[in-house]
Amino acid sequence: MLDTYGRRFVQPAFGWIARKLLRRGFSATQITFLALGIGVLSGPLVALGFPILAMVALWLSGLLDVIDGSMARESKTPSPWGCLLDITFDQVVELSVIVGLAIRFPEARLALLVLTSVLLVSMTVFLTVGALVKAEGFKTFYYQPGLVERSEELLFLTLMTLAHRWLFQTTIVFICAKSLTILWRMKHARQLFKHQPR
């Protein structure tokens, strides 16, 4: 939801950073891989008991994840390959945090497993709708809006990591919110496809 409705307010700043990086010779793909490299460190840092450093890595990765797309648009080089890397790497980074939490807090593993399953179903719906609907605007891929998008996922992971005393409870709320997102996206997809045969 924050990504869908809040992006326009911060996009000018992201565009400015993107132009600076482009002028220094960086490519969008390089920033995408840098975001992955920094982001996957968050999982081991969580597992080793360095939650603050882990969240610094997670949010820096998230920032770079937004900037790489801005760089691709500024340089007029958005591509299906870049879109694939972006979406895949996002999931790798988030799974890294969840695995780190499962290692650090084994008592919450069942809830984290259910969360992972819900995230898998949500991503399946997201990718399927994205593949079936033609993208419009500056995106190379149709991004279906939802109650819980990437920014909310990072916020939940941050709460789960930093407020680990309430890890189980926060994970359950995350599961419920993501489940509502799945239902909302399915309803939205039905409206998109209502003129097509079943």
HUURLIN-V85748 format. One line per field, one symbol per residue. ss: DSSP state (@ for helix, = for strand, . for the rest). phi: phi as a letter, one per 20 degrees, with the letter a starting at -180 (. if undefined). burial: 1 if it has 9 or more other C-alpha atoms within 8 Angstrom, else 0. Layout:
ss->???
phi->???
burial->???
This chain:
ss->.@@@@@@@@@@@@@@@@@@@@@@....@@@@@@@@@@@@.@@@@@@@...@@@@@@@@@@@@@@@@@@@@@@@@.....@@@@@@@@@@@@@@@@@@@@@@@@@.@@@@@@@@@@@@@@@@@@@@@@@@@@@.................@@@@@@@@@@@@@.@@@@@@@@@@@@@@@@@@@@@@@@@@@@@......
phi->.fffddgffdggfffffgfffffenedfffffffffgffffffgfffencffffffffffffffffffffffffelcfbgffffggfffgfffffgfffgffffcffdffffffgffffffffffgfffffedffcmeeebfeffafddfffffffffffeedffdgffffffggffffffgffffffffffdfedff
burial->111001100000011011101100011100110111011111111110011011101111110111111111110001000110110011011111111111010001101101110110110011001110001000011100011110111101111110100011011101101111110111001000000000
